[in-house]
Amino acid sequence: MPPVSKSAPVPSISPPVKLADPGEVRSQLVGKHVCPFCGVLRADPAQPCPRCTLDDNNATRTATKQRIGPWFVLQARNPSAPGMKFATLQSLARRGHISPRSVVRGPTTEQMWTFVATVRGLSREFGLCFHCGEGIEPAAIQCPHCGRSQDVPADSDALMESAAVSPLPTPLTPPTPPLELFSSMSVKASDTGMDGGTSLDLQADSATFTPMSLEGKSTLPARVPTNRPTAVQRAPVPV
């Protein structure tokens, strides 16, 4: 019997990308506007966005750009909200717009989602050590229980792309905080502290989170209203 020849496998070839018709694309975009702050489509750019309620103008764009950064807060109703600088995140914590159980990510978490209570330099705003979960002073430089530094990392606003040029130090992996860590804290319904919000502090007036220290006293200063609305940090919305 003659040998059976086996044909070589035919390599799969991806079909070429279909070029768009310029005229068709232009016609499809007529009367449509993308909100630059939350990504929702709307017809009238002159009106406030129905989702995040922000006006798309030079003032809000400029104010938002000043706070843009690589830190994100997980929001169920506005997952596409722009990121912010670490200093803005600290400001939201001090004003009670996020809680220790809010979920965030950024450069020092390797862009992985985690609880605020486990982020170095941020957890101490609530009187908590990011590593051992014990109570500390909000201005503490070092945890008296585990000895970990509580200072804000120098690379807190370094984008991930920078790691290829100048590798960042590997952050410590904090242990899972004990369940009793949150037992003395009153949080309104939502774990993120922003239930129903669209921008980061849209529900500022209704935020009821009150972190308590070991002595039962509030560790947060009084809330200061925002002067300029932005997609990252905006004025409280009247109830």
Phi, psi and chi 1 to 4 in degrees:
 res  aa     phi    psi   chi1   chi2   chi3   chi4
   1 MET       -  127.1  177.4 -179.0  -66.3      -
   2 PRO   -65.7  147.4   25.0  -34.0      -      -
   3 PRO   -62.9  142.8   23.5  -33.8      -      -
   4 VAL   -86.6  120.9  178.0      -      -      -
   5 SER   -78.0  135.3   61.1      -      -      -
   6 LYS  -103.0  121.1  -64.0 -178.0  179.1  179.8
   7 SER   -74.6  144.9   59.0      -      -      -
   8 ALA   -66.4  142.4      -      -      -      -
   9 PRO   -60.9  137.6   21.2  -32.2      -      -
  10 VAL   -80.1  120.3  178.8      -      -      -
  11 PRO   -64.2  140.1   23.5  -33.1      -      -
  12 SER   -75.1  134.2   58.7      -      -      -
  13 ILE  -116.4  123.2  -58.6  176.3      -      -
  14 SER   -69.4  139.6  -58.7      -      -      -
  15 PRO   -66.0  147.5   23.7  -34.2      -      -
  16 PRO   -64.1  150.1   24.1  -34.2      -      -
  17 VAL   -66.6  130.5  176.8      -      -      -
  18 LYS   -76.4  122.3 -178.4 -178.7  178.8 -179.4
  19 LEU   -71.3  139.6  -61.5 -179.6      -      -
  20 ALA   -76.9  149.7      -      -      -      -
  21 ASP   -84.0  114.0 -178.0  -71.4      -      -
  22 PRO   -54.9  -43.8  -24.2   34.5      -      -
  23 GLY   -64.6  -38.9      -      -      -      -
  24 GLU   -67.1  -40.5 -178.9 -179.0   -2.4      -
  25 VAL   -63.6  -44.8  172.6      -      -      -
  26 ARG   -60.9  -41.5  -72.4 -163.8  -59.4  -90.6
  27 SER   -67.1  -33.6   63.8      -      -      -
  28 GLN   -72.1  -23.3  -68.7  174.7  -17.5      -
  29 LEU   -94.1   -5.6  -62.0 -177.1      -      -
  30 VAL   -63.8  131.0  171.7      -      -      -
  31 GLY    77.4   10.4      -      -      -      -
  32 LYS  -119.6  141.9  -63.6  179.7 -179.3  178.5
  33 HIS  -138.4  136.0  177.7   74.1      -      -
  34 VAL   -97.1  124.6  178.1      -      -      -
  35 CYS   -65.9  123.0  175.4      -      -      -
  36 PRO   -71.5  -10.8   27.7  -35.2      -      -
  37 PHE   -99.7  -29.8  -50.1  116.9      -      -
  38 CYS  -132.2   -8.4   70.2      -      -      -
  39 GLY    85.0    2.9      -      -      -      -
  40 VAL   -74.2  145.9   71.9      -      -      -
  41 LEU   -87.2  136.6  -67.8  177.5      -      -
  42 ARG  -146.8  163.6   52.8 -163.7  174.4  100.9
  43 ALA   -89.7  -38.6      -      -      -      -
  44 ASP  -109.6  104.6 -171.1   -2.5      -      -
  45 PRO   -69.6  -13.8   26.1  -34.6      -      -
  46 ALA   -80.3  -15.1      -      -      -      -
  47 GLN   -97.6  153.5  -63.4  -63.2  -38.5      -
  48 PRO   -60.0  148.4  -23.1   33.7      -      -
  49 CYS   -63.9  131.6  175.8      -      -      -
  50 PRO   -66.9  -19.9   24.3  -34.2      -      -
  51 ARG   -91.2  -57.0  176.3 -168.1  -77.3  177.2
  52 CYS   -97.6   -5.6   67.0      -      -      -
  53 THR    65.2   15.5   71.5      -      -      -
  54 LEU   -92.2  146.1  -71.5  170.2      -      -
  55 ASP   -83.9  136.4  -69.1  -54.9      -      -
  56 ASP   -90.5   91.3 -177.6    8.6      -      -
  57 ASN  -141.1  177.4   53.6   42.8      -      -
  58 ASN   -63.1  -35.4  -70.8  -25.7      -      -
  59 ALA   -65.4  -48.6      -      -      -      -
  60 THR   -70.4  -35.0   53.6      -      -      -
  61 ARG   -66.3  -43.9  -75.2 -172.4  178.0 -128.2
  62 THR   -64.9  -45.3  -59.8      -      -      -
  63 ALA   -64.7  -36.5      -      -      -      -
  64 THR   -68.7  -42.5  -62.8      -      -      -
  65 LYS   -60.6  -31.4  -70.6  176.8 -178.2  178.3
  66 GLN   -68.5  -19.9  -66.9  174.4  -10.5      -
  67 ARG  -111.0   -1.9  -65.8  172.0  172.7   82.8
  68 ILE   -63.1  137.4  -70.6  -67.2      -      -
  69 GLY  -163.5 -175.0      -      -      -      -
  70 PRO   -91.7   15.0   33.7  -35.1      -      -
  71 TRP  -104.9  139.4  -75.2   88.7      -      -
  72 PHE  -130.3  143.8  -61.3   84.8      -      -
  73 VAL  -109.2  129.8  178.9      -      -      -
  74 LEU   -70.8  121.7 -175.7   61.8      -      -
  75 GLN  -129.8  124.2  -56.1  172.9   72.8      -
  76 ALA   -63.6  -39.3      -      -      -      -
  77 ARG   -93.7   -8.1  -69.2 -174.2   59.5 -173.5
  78 ASN  -145.7   64.8 -169.0   14.1      -      -
  79 PRO   -67.2  -14.5   25.8  -34.9      -      -
  80 SER   -96.1   12.5   56.0      -      -      -
  81 ALA   -60.5  144.4      -      -      -      -
  82 PRO   -65.4  156.8   22.4  -32.0      -      -
  83 GLY   -77.9  176.0      -      -      -      -
  84 MET  -141.3  168.1   69.3 -160.2   77.5      -
  85 LYS   -77.1  159.0  -64.0  176.7 -178.3  176.9
  86 PHE   -62.7  -35.1 -168.8   81.1      -      -
  87 ALA   -63.5  -36.0      -      -      -      -
  88 THR   -67.2  -39.2  -57.8      -      -      -
  89 LEU   -62.6  -40.7 -167.8   59.0      -      -
  90 GLN   -62.6  -40.3  -73.1  178.2  -58.4      -
  91 SER   -62.4  -40.9  174.9      -      -      -
  92 LEU   -64.3  -36.6  -66.8  176.8      -      -
  93 ALA   -66.4  -43.9      -      -      -      -
  94 ARG   -67.5  -27.1  -68.2  165.7 -175.9  166.4
  95 ARG   -92.3    1.4  -64.4  168.1   57.8 -160.0
  96 GLY    80.5   19.3      -      -      -      -
  97 HIS   -86.7  -15.7  -64.4 -103.0      -      -
  98 ILE  -132.3  162.4   58.7  175.4      -      -
  99 SER  -124.1  173.9   76.7      -      -      -
 100 PRO   -60.5  -22.7  -25.8   35.7      -      -
 101 ARG   -95.1    3.0  -69.8 -163.4  -69.4 -171.5
 102 SER   -64.3  149.2  -64.7      -      -      -
 103 VAL  -105.0  125.9  177.9      -      -      -
 104 VAL  -135.1  166.4  -61.2      -      -      -
 105 ARG  -150.7  154.5   66.3  179.1  175.4   90.2
 106 GLY  -175.0 -170.2      -      -      -      -
 107 PRO   -57.2  -43.2  -27.4   36.1      -      -
 108 THR   -78.7   -6.1   64.7      -      -      -
 109 THR  -104.5   12.2   72.2      -      -      -
 110 GLU    58.1   32.4  -63.4 -176.2  -24.3      -
 111 GLN    59.7   25.0  -70.5  -62.9  -16.1      -
 112 MET  -100.0  140.0  -58.0  -65.6 -178.5      -
 113 TRP   -67.2  139.5  -66.9  108.5      -      -
 114 THR  -157.0  169.5 -173.4      -      -      -
 115 PHE   -76.3  147.4  -70.0  115.5      -      -
 116 VAL   -55.6  -36.0  164.8      -      -      -
 117 ALA   -62.3  -14.3      -      -      -      -
 118 THR  -111.6   12.9   63.6      -      -      -
 119 VAL  -101.8  119.9  177.9      -      -      -
 120 ARG   -62.0  134.5  175.1 -177.5  164.5 -170.4
 121 GLY    86.0  -13.8      -      -      -      -
 122 LEU  -111.1  -37.3 -172.9   58.7      -      -
 123 SER   -64.3  -31.0   64.9      -      -      -
 124 ARG   -67.8  -17.6   69.1  175.3  177.1 -178.5
 125 GLU   -61.6  -23.5  -60.4  -67.7  -18.6      -
 126 PHE  -104.7   10.9  -59.4   95.6      -      -
 127 GLY    74.9   32.6      -      -      -      -
 128 LEU  -128.2  141.7  -58.0  168.8      -      -
 129 CYS   -81.4  132.1  171.4      -      -      -
 130 PHE   -68.0  -22.4   75.9   97.2      -      -
 131 HIS   -94.9  -50.2 -175.4  -97.1      -      -
 132 CYS  -104.3  -12.7   67.2      -      -      -
 133 GLY    79.3    5.3      -      -      -      -
 134 GLU   -79.4  162.7  -66.5  -68.3  -20.3      -
 135 GLY   -74.5  135.7      -      -      -      -
 136 ILE  -138.0  170.9   59.8  174.3      -      -
 137 GLU   -76.2  143.4  -67.8  -64.3  -34.9      -
 138 PRO   -57.7  -24.8  -26.2   35.5      -      -
 139 ALA   -99.5   11.4      -      -      -      -
 140 ALA   -63.7  138.1      -      -      -      -
 141 ILE   -92.1  -29.3  -61.9  177.0      -      -
 142 GLN  -141.3  141.8 -174.0  177.5   34.3      -
 143 CYS   -73.8  126.3  175.9      -      -      -
 144 PRO   -72.7  -11.0   27.4  -34.5      -      -
 145 HIS   -94.1  -48.3  -53.4  -77.3      -      -
 146 CYS  -111.3   -8.8   67.0      -      -      -
 147 GLY    80.7    4.6      -      -      -      -
 148 ARG   -74.1  143.0  -62.1  -74.4 -177.3  176.2
 149 SER   -67.8  139.4  170.8      -      -      -
 150 GLN  -108.1    3.3  -57.0  -63.4  -49.8      -
 151 ASP   -66.5  152.3  -78.2  -19.5      -      -
 152 VAL   -66.4  128.8  177.1      -      -      -
 153 PRO   -59.5  146.2  -23.7   34.2      -      -
 154 ALA   -64.9  -23.9      -      -      -      -
 155 ASP  -101.0   25.5   53.9    6.3      -      -
 156 SER   -64.0  -23.8   59.6      -      -      -
 157 ASP  -113.9   13.7  -81.3  -26.0      -      -
 158 ALA   -78.3  126.6      -      -      -      -
 159 LEU   -69.9  156.4  -64.7  174.2      -      -
 160 MET   -61.2  -32.0  -64.8  -64.1  -70.5      -
 161 GLU   -61.6  -26.5  -72.1   78.7    0.5      -
 162 SER   -70.5  -18.3  -58.1      -      -      -
 163 ALA   -65.9  -28.5      -      -      -      -
 164 ALA   -68.8  -29.7      -      -      -      -
 165 VAL   -88.8  -46.4  179.0      -      -      -
 166 SER  -130.4   95.2  178.9      -      -      -
 167 PRO   -55.3  134.7  -21.6   32.4      -      -
 168 LEU   -84.5  149.3  -58.5  177.9      -      -
 169 PRO   -63.8  144.2   22.3  -33.6      -      -
 170 THR   -69.4  121.4  -57.5      -      -      -
 171 PRO   -70.8  153.4   26.7  -34.5      -      -
 172 LEU   -69.8  144.2  -65.8  171.6      -      -
 173 THR   -91.2  107.8  -58.0      -      -      -
 174 PRO   -71.8  148.2   26.3  -33.3      -      -
 175 PRO   -71.5  163.4   28.2  -35.6      -      -
 176 THR   -65.6  124.7  -57.0      -      -      -
 177 PRO   -62.3  146.9  -19.5   31.2      -      -
 178 PRO   -63.6  152.6   23.2  -33.9      -      -
 179 LEU   -60.8  -33.3  -66.6  178.1      -      -
 180 GLU   -70.6   -4.8   53.5  -90.7   20.6      -
 181 LEU   -58.2  -37.3  176.3   65.3      -      -
 182 PHE  -103.9    1.9  -52.1  114.9      -      -
 183 SER   -65.9  -26.9   60.3      -      -      -
 184 SER   -97.5   13.9   62.8      -      -      -
 185 MET  -113.4  135.4  -59.3  178.9 -177.3      -
 186 SER   -98.9  118.2  172.8      -      -      -
 187 VAL  -122.5  132.2 -178.1      -      -      -
 188 LYS   -73.1  111.7  179.7 -176.2  177.4 -178.3
 189 ALA    42.4  -61.4      -      -      -      -
 190 SER   -83.8  138.6  170.3      -      -      -
 191 ASP   -68.0  -25.1  -78.1  -14.0      -      -
 192 THR   -86.4  -14.0   65.8      -      -      -
 193 GLY    76.4    5.6      -      -      -      -
 194 MET  -132.5   34.6  -65.6  178.4  -67.7      -
 195 ASP   -60.9  125.2 -160.0   16.4      -      -
 196 GLY    88.5   -4.1      -      -      -      -
 197 GLY   -82.4  157.9      -      -      -      -
 198 THR  -119.7  -46.0   50.2      -      -      -
 199 SER   -92.6  177.0   61.5      -      -      -
 200 LEU   -60.3  -36.1  -71.7 -179.7      -      -
 201 ASP  -129.0   43.4   54.0  -11.9      -      -
 202 LEU   -61.5  -37.1 -176.3   59.3      -      -
 203 GLN   -98.1   40.9  -58.8  -62.6  -41.7      -
 204 ALA   -58.7  -42.3      -      -      -      -
 205 ASP   -66.3  -27.0  -75.7  -13.2      -      -
 206 SER  -100.5    2.6   60.4      -      -      -
 207 ALA   -69.0  125.8      -      -      -      -
 208 THR  -118.7   12.9   59.2      -      -      -
 209 PHE   -68.0  129.9  173.3   74.0      -      -
 210 THR  -133.0   92.3  -53.9      -      -      -
 211 PRO   -66.6  142.2   25.7  -33.4      -      -
 212 MET  -118.3  140.6  -56.1  -61.7  -68.5      -
 213 SER   -82.0 -178.8   65.2      -      -      -
 214 LEU   -64.2  -25.9  -62.9  179.8      -      -
 215 GLU   -87.1   -2.2  -66.2   76.9   19.8      -
 216 GLY    87.4   14.5      -      -      -      -
 217 LYS  -106.3  149.8  -62.5 -179.3 -178.9  179.7
 218 SER   -67.7  139.0  174.7      -      -      -
 219 THR  -103.8    3.8   57.9      -      -      -
 220 LEU  -103.3  141.2  -74.0  178.9      -      -
 221 PRO   -71.9  168.8   27.0  -34.9      -      -
 222 ALA   -62.7  145.3      -      -      -      -
 223 ARG   -71.2  136.3 -175.5 -178.7  -56.8  161.8
 224 VAL  -110.5  125.9  179.5      -      -      -
 225 PRO   -65.9  148.2   23.1  -33.2      -      -
 226 THR   -77.4  141.8  -51.9      -      -      -
 227 ASN   -91.1  -31.9  -66.5  -35.3      -      -
 228 ARG  -125.6  128.6  -58.5 -177.7   65.4 -176.9
 229 PRO   -76.3  134.8   28.3  -33.6      -      -
 230 THR  -139.8  170.1   75.8      -      -      -
 231 ALA   -74.3  -17.0      -      -      -      -
 232 VAL   -99.1  -36.8  174.9      -      -      -
 233 GLN  -148.9  106.5 -173.7 -179.3   32.3      -
 234 ARG  -122.0  170.2   57.1  164.0  -64.2  149.4
 235 ALA   -69.3  151.1      -      -      -      -
 236 PRO   -59.2  145.5  -22.0   33.1      -      -
 237 VAL   -92.3  127.0  174.7      -      -      -
 238 PRO   -58.4  141.7  -19.8   30.9      -      -
 239 VAL   -79.7      -  177.8      -      -      -
